[in-house]
Amino acid sequence: MNTTSPPQCPYGHGKNAAAPSLHPPGVWPPGPPSGLTGWTLLRRMSRDLLGSVAEWRQAYGDVVHLRIWPEHQIVVTDPQLVRDLLVGHHLELRRWERGISVFSQLHGHSVLTAEGEAWRAKRSALQPSFSPKAVQAFVPAIAGAAAKTFALWPRGEADWHIESALTSLTMDVILRMMFSSEIDEDARAAEGALNDTAKAANAEMYWPASLPDWMPWKRAKRRGIALLKRLISGHVEKRLALAPDAWPEDLLSRLLVLHRDDPAAWPLKAVHDECMTAFLAGHETTAATLTWWAWCMAANPQAQELARREVETVLQGRLPSAQDLPSLAYLATTLQETLRLYPAAPVLLSRRSTLAMTLGGWQLPAGTMFMVPLQLMQHDARWYPDPSAFRPERFDCGAPDLPRGSFMPFGTGPRVCLGQHLATTEMTVIAAMLLQRFTVSVPEGMAPPRPAFNITLRPECPLRLRLKEYIQGG
């Protein structure tokens, strides 16, 4: 889809738009009253980050100043300014230190948490394994995991814990792609561990420092981290016990080749850290999006039927191949619309400027913090009329152009999500195969699920849907 801005687009998105006049240095954008320290704003954000930011954007505009001592934070929701920030000024930014500190407790020094030259070296080494061409090779593994999982789902009509089932499926997929392994009881236990660690990490983000993990109330976090690290270490040790010529073709083997070729740059600790990040990010964000997609299909049966007809026409009852995926155009729009409504990462990790910069006419000093709430941008009625409605046609090839930057569920710029091609491929294969086998509907009396933000966006309560076996022509 073409996402360039039409010439008449307001708010400075047109190519010929006049540059905004400069505000004097030391003058900040408008924002809510902060009081003496601004910590009341922080407490409010800890209770409802997305709701708070949405209210401030409505009151103060697309560039909002939050004074939370000792920081000055700027919330940016104008698509062009976001691109200016993340693309044009990317060399002048580093990620928020507190956020990196919290993530590093589990991810170590992986590509997710690294900065500067260390990040560039890791990204360059890992990029080939996540290129569109490399991802195509994983389609049989994805389809095989989905076929095995769906064969175990109930064949009659039932209220089904679809969120947990999809999470287990995506975990099985990432285990196959990373370790040439299948899900077992240890891996299933990781689902609960991930939930515990995500809640703990989200809570700690709002404090300047973390209390020691030996505190009694942190037991779930301690056990969760230990379980996840033990899971990754077990796979690495098992692989190292094999002769290199017996290593299977998977992501772990590619990482161990990096270690073998340059152990100084890629010690085993680095291999472990990248495995942890790929395992957690590789299944959690995909599971969250597929959960919301299943809800969207259940709540919009006409869209579900249109997607199913397309799947039947293209696949003719067989498993999808990489060559089939471009033909599933309507199914792709249902996934894009789901990502618009429910981005797995609804707020990018905040950035801090290392140099003074000008953004949208505001002259901002070094050390300024920047927040980019993707979900708020993707719910903007200026770009998406009736923004709460599920309308896959927004992403049809013939749909009106959108301002560049108004849809970026995987981020943008040099730090765009490394696994975006893998995620979209996995989601398309699993969604197509689910529609071949089942219909989903909303159980009677069920209210729409409320989103809850704990690192990723999930339903506040575990999602259950009415599941019924689909028989073509039946």
C-alpha positions, 0 to 999 in steps of 0.5 A, a space after each residue: 500500500 502507498 503510504 505517502 502523504 497527499 499534497 493537501 494533507 494537514 499538519 505539515 505532512 505535505 511536501 510543500 508545507 512551510 517549515 514551522 517557526 522556531 520557538 526560542 530555546 528554553 521554551 517548552 511545548 504545552 503540557 499538563 500542570 506538573 506541580 512541584 515534581 510532576 510525580 503525580 503525572 508519573 503515578 497517573 501514567 503507571 495506572 493508565 499510560 495510554 489513556 493518560 497520553 490520549 487525554 493530554 494529546 487531546 488537550 495540548 496537541 501532537 507535541 506535549 511536554 511532561 515535566 517529571 523531575 528530573 526529566 523533561 519528556 516530550 510525547 510526539 504523535 504527529 506522524 511526520 515529526 515521529 519520522 523526523 525523530 526516529 529516522 532523521 535524528 536517530 544518530 542523536 538518540 539513545 534508548 531510555 536507560 531505565 527501560 534498558 536496565 529493566 529489560 537487561 535483567 532478562 535479555 542481557 546484552 542482546 540486540 534488543 538492549 545494546 546501543 551504539 557500535 555494539 548494537 550495529 555489529 549485532 544487528 549486522 550479524 543477525 540481519 541475514 537470518 531475518 531477511 524476507 528470503 531467509 524467513 521463507 525457509 521457515 514456512 514449512 516449520 510454521 505450517 507443521 507446528 500449526 497443523 499439529 496444534 490445530 489437530 488437538 483443538 476441539 472438533 465440536 462447538 466449544 468455548 475455547 481458551 484461544 489466547 492460551 492455545 495461540 500462545 502455546 502454538 507460537 511458542 512451539 513455532 519459535 522452538 522449532 525455528 530456533 532449536 529444532 525442538 517441539 514444545 514440552 512441559 518445560 516450554 509450556 511453563 514458560 508461558 506463565 513465567 513470561 507473564 510474571 516477568 512482564 508484569 514485574 518489568 512493567 511495574 518497575 519501569 515507573 520507579 527510578 531503581 529496582 529493589 533487590 529481587 530477593 524481596 519476598 514479594 518478588 518471588 514470581 519474578 525470580 522464579 520466572 527469570 530462573 525458569 526462562 534462563 534454564 530453558 535457554 541454557 538447556 538448549 544451548 548445552 544440548 546443541 554444544 554436546 553435538 558435533 558441529 556437522 550434526 547441528 541442524 539448520 536453525 537459528 541457534 546453529 547460526 548463532 553458534 557459528 558466529 561464536 565459533 568464528 569469532 568467540 571474542 565478539 560472540 561469547 556463549 553469553 552473547 549467544 544465550 542473550 540473543 536466544 532469550 530475546 528471539 525466544 521471548 520476542 519471537 513468540 510473545 508479540 506474535 501470540 498477542 497479535 493473533 489473539 487480537 486478530 481472533 477477536 476481530 474475526 469473531 466480532 466481525 463475521 463478514 470479514 472472517 468469511 471473506 478471508 476464509 473464501 480467499 484462503 479456500 480459493 488460494 490454498 484449495 485445502 492444502 498447507 500454505 507455502 511461501 509462494 502462496 502468501 502474496 496471494 492472501 491479500 485480504 487476509 493480510 489486510 485483516 492482520 494489518 487492521 488488527 495491528 493498527 487497533 492493537 499493536 503488540 508494542 503500543 508505546 515505543 521504548 522512550 529515547 533520550 537525545 544526546 545533542 540539542 535538536 529542533 523538532 517541529 519548531 521546538 528547540 530542545 536541549 540535550 537530555 530531552 526524553 521522547 515518547 512515541 505512543 504508536 497506538 494513539 497515532 494509529 487511532 487518530 481520526 484524522 487518518 483513520 475515520 471511525 478509528 475504533 472500527 475494524 475495517 480491513 479495507 483501510 489497507 486495500 491497494 486502492 484505499 486513500 493514502 495515509 501520512 507516512 508514519 501513521 502506521 508503523 506497528 513494528 517501529 521505524 528507522 534503523 531500529 525497526 523490529 528485526 523480526 518483522 518479516 518473520 512475524 508477518 509470515 508466521 501470523 499469515 500462515 497460522 491465520 490462514 490455517 485456522 480459517 481452513 479448520 475453524 470458525 470463531 464467534 463471540 460467546 453469548 453475553 461476552 463484552 469486548 475484551 479490555 486491552 491491558 498494557 504489560 510490556 505487550 498489549 494483551 486482553 485484560 482477562 484471558 480471551 475465550 471464544 466460541 470455536 466450531 470446526 469448519 468443514 468446506 462445503 459442509 
